[in-house]
Amino acid sequence: MKDSDFEFIRTLVYERSRISLDDRKRELVTARLGKRMRAQGMDSVADYCRLLRAPEQEDERARLIDAISTNHTFFFRERAHFDLVRDHIIPEMTARAPAEGWLRFDAWSAACSSGEEAYSLAMTLASRLDGGRWPWQVEATDISHRVLETATRAIYRESAVASHTPDWAMPLTGLTFSSHPEC
Ligand SMILES: C[S@@+](CC[C@H](N)C(=O)[O-])C[C@H]1O[C@@H](n2cnc3c(N)ncnc32)[C@H](O)[C@@H]1O
């Protein structure tokens, strides 16, 4: 790929997603661009960059961000964060709430990928708050429409749910997901 094409892609991706692609990501970018070029029936990066510059190609620019972003995730990834919410944040907040007061837990899974993080958060809140006096909700967003479709469908392999989910968590359904770049 020519330097000027890489620079164009790097700037476009950064402006839209705040994903920084340095020179070490060149191979990855080339591979992921290859998928989009095949889908467009193109074999020249320069032609593909020209296509991306066209004002009416908004969908293709979104697909490029989808292709570049890495969506690695699994249930209760970074388990310590969920333990912190369950064992410290929720008990401390409910203990501080005034007896007559009102408290609602609003959690946000920013960059939620295919939903595993959002459902893990929901299971964590439910484990402490369901049946109690405090309502809760989880909002989940991602820049990629493709992963949000999976998140909204919410169909996961039983083994994927079971493998990292702690005993105290109950699988749930019923969350909503939206596309929302966090930058
Ligand atoms: C590695 S996954 C992490 C998923 C999940 N948070 C976890 O820790 O398991 C990173 C996600 O960030 C999303 N992403 C990247 N840049 C974003 C942005 N500017 N706004 C929203 N989501 C973004 C990608 O689409 C991808 O799904």
The ligand as an ORCA input file, in Angstrom:
! r2SCAN-3c Opt
* xyz 0 1
  C     -11.797     -5.329     22.053
  S     -13.524     -4.944     21.917
  C     -13.907     -4.801     23.665
  C     -15.291     -5.316     24.019
  C     -15.658     -5.241     25.485
  N     -15.660     -3.846     25.974
  C     -14.746     -6.081     26.346
  O     -13.872     -5.506     27.030
  O     -14.896     -7.297     26.362
  C     -13.434     -3.215     21.412
  C     -14.747     -2.648     20.853
  O     -14.617     -1.221     20.775
  C     -15.401     -0.762     19.684
  N     -14.964      0.610     19.387
  C     -13.769      1.021     18.894
  N     -13.748      2.356     18.787
  C     -14.960      2.817     19.222
  C     -15.535      4.099     19.355
  N     -14.873      5.209     19.017
  N     -16.783      4.200     19.842
  C     -17.482      3.081     20.188
  N     -16.994      1.823     20.089
  C     -15.745      1.694     19.604
  C     -15.110     -1.798     18.607
  O     -16.124     -1.829     17.616
  C     -15.063     -3.102     19.450
  O     -16.318     -3.754     19.433
*
